[in-house]
Amino acid sequence: MEAPFTGLATESLPLARCEVKKKGAKVCVIGGGGTGAALAYDLAQRGLEVILLEKGELTSGTTGRHHGQLHCGARYSWNDKNIARECYEESVTLARIAGACVEYNGGFFVALNDEEAALQPKFIENCAEAGIPSHRMRLEDFARLEPAVSGAVKAAVMVPDGSFDAFRLPMMFFAAAAELGARILPWREVVGLEISSGRMKAVIARNLSRADHREERIEADYVVSAAGAWAGQIARLAGISIPISPAPGTMLAVKGRLVNHVISRLRPPGDGDILVPQRGLSIIGSTQSLAENPEAIAPSASDIEFLRGAGAEILPGFASTPTYAAWAAARPLAGKDSPADGDVEGRSLSRDFSVIDHEAEHGIAGFASVIGGKATVLRAMAEKAADRVCASLSIQAECRTSLYTLPSWREYFREAR
């Protein structure tokens, strides 16, 4: 039996080299991860002059360190139907515009005990309320599709999950932005924000690609911080505090493609409950904790041991499979929490995103921060942020990023930038 979401047909869209009408306004985007990439493309497509600054290599922060799941939103249907619905809509959009790096092969939520099996009707109901298609699978059909998964499976529900390359997807957005004239500048560490008469005027960045680390001043009509878990640090340069909690998580990859679909535990979100196939690897993730600083986060031995055991619950052969790599990254969760609140892992914090207008919130015009969100909704995050920029600058330009196929990530490297 073929899985019902395998090989989803996508329509043919024109390439992203669309004609744009220049608007005469300059926007500086801080952050070279997925959100910054999508925002640079969106703004350039609307005709704004864009310059993007990243303190390291592109995608070297959280973006390049997640497991690459294309979330259909089913995972979040337990607690927030709106987030779940948005994830599904955006996963379909990404499969359409970035199909070259998306494997839209479907996923299974599996119950490994009676307690999880009892949740199946509620889970299917949750998905329906969020507009996410789900399909109750017969166990014999599931076993034929995923023979390596534990024989203890008591229930299986298929949903339209998938996977994507965590590096290539944002690089496709970067390639599209660059083709429309955006300047993408890695190795620029933002060290200052110049504010005059209550308005953002310029960004001061240290050029780390030079031996002398010379500082550069970039004037802009508007500045958007898309720095993810580092957004709080950028905001502090303007003397303000924003509600963001870096939430480190560890992932473990073993050699071999042990499954062909995303396999998740049929229960509310927790640690070590998602197994993602990525080309020739199988990735189990993740753990979660809270941290004050997103820098220099490394996987702990206890996290790796826990994940190996969690993977073995799903796949009996997982624990004996050679390790390929283990890594950690800090999620940029919107909101503040602490162990004093009784949530030492930050699981109660929303996976939603928001765009903070610092003029309305803090009296600094021409400045906004994008916080929260997930890689699956990077395009939607960029759309909302670009809408905020255009409204502030009195520019009439609609988002069109869902209407064009993105160029290959290879296009970004075809000429020196």
C-alpha positions, 0 to 999 in steps of 0.5 A, a space after each residue: 500500500 502506498 502512503 497517501 501523502 507520498 509524492 504530493 503533486 505541485 503545480 508549476 510556478 514561474 521562477 523567482 526572477 520577477 520584475 520589481 519596481 524599486 521603492 527607494 527605501 533601504 532596509 537592513 536585516 540582522 541575521 543570516 538564518 532562515 527568517 533573515 533569508 526569507 525576509 531579504 527575499 520578500 523585501 527585495 521582491 517588494 522593491 526595497 533595497 536590502 542589506 543583510 548582516 550575519 555575524 558568522 557564516 550564513 545559516 551557522 546559528 540555529 537554522 543550520 542545526 535543526 533536524 529539518 522536519 517539515 512540520 505539518 502542524 499535527 504535533 502542535 494540534 494538541 495545544 494550539 490549533 492556530 499554530 498547527 493550521 499555519 504550519 500545515 499551510 506553510 508546509 504545503 507552500 514550501 513543498 510548492 516553491 522549494 520542492 528541490 530540497 523538500 521530501 514531502 513523503 509523509 509522517 506517522 504518529 505511532 502509539 507504543 503503549 496503551 496510554 498512547 493508543 487511547 489518544 488516537 481518536 483525540 489526535 485525529 479530532 485535533 488534526 481535523 479541527 486544525 485543517 490537517 489531513 490525517 489517515 488512520 493506518 491499519 497496523 499491517 499496512 504500516 508494518 509493510 511501509 516501515 518494517 524496521 519500526 518496533 513491533 509494539 506499535 498499537 496504533 498509527 496515524 499518517 499525516 503530511 509531514 516531511 523533511 527538508 535540507 536545513 542548509 539548502 532551503 534558506 540558501 534558496 531564499 538567499 539566492 532569490 534575494 541576491 538575484 533581486 539585488 539584495 546584498 548579503 554580507 556574512 561575517 558582520 557582527 552587529 556591535 551598535 545601533 545608532 538612534 537619533 531623535 527616537 528613530 533608528 538611523 544606522 547599524 554599526 557592524 564589525 567586519 570579521 572577514 578583515 584582519 583588522 575587524 574594521 567597523 562599518 556603518 550601514 545607514 538604513 530607513 528601517 532595521 529588522 532584527 531577525 537574529 533568532 535566539 540572539 534577538 535579545 542581544 541585538 535589542 539590548 544594543 538599543 537599550 531595550 528588553 524583549 521577551 525571548 528565551 533561548 531553549 537549547 535542544 540536542 539532536 542525534 544522527 545515526 548512519 543509515 536511512 532506517 525509516 522513510 517517513 517522519 516517525 513521531 510518538 502519538 502523544 503531546 510534545 516531549 523530548 526525543 519523540 521525533 525521528 526524521 530521515 535525512 538522505 542517508 541518516 536518521 535523526 532523533 530529536 530533541 531535548 529541551 532546556 532553558 538558557 540565558 545565552 545561546 552561544 557555545 551550546 554543546 550536546 551533553 553526554 546525558 542528552 545523547 544517551 537519552 536520545 539513543 534510548 528514545 530512538 531505540 524505543 521506536 526502532 529496536 536497531 537504533 541503539 546499535 547503529 553507528 553514530 554520525 553526529 550529535 549537535 545542539 542549538 538554541 530555539 528562539 522561543 517567544 516569551 519568558 519563563 524560568 525554573 521558578 515558574 515550574 517549567 524548567 524546559 520551557 515546554 509551556 512557551 509558545 511555538 508561535 512567532 511575533 513581530 515587535 514594532 519597537 516604535 509602538 512598544 519602546 518609542 524607537 521608530 524604524 526598528 522591529 524584531 522578529 521572535 519565536 516561530 519555527 523553520 517551517 513558517 520562515 516564509 510567513 514570518 518574513 511576510 508579517 515582518 515585511 508587511 510591518 516594514 512597508 506599513 511603517 514606510 508608507 509603501 504599498 507592496 504586497 507579498 508575492 513570495 508564495 507565487 514563485 519557485 525559488 532558484 537552486 541554492 547553487 545559484 547563490 555560489 555561481 558568482 562571487 558575492 
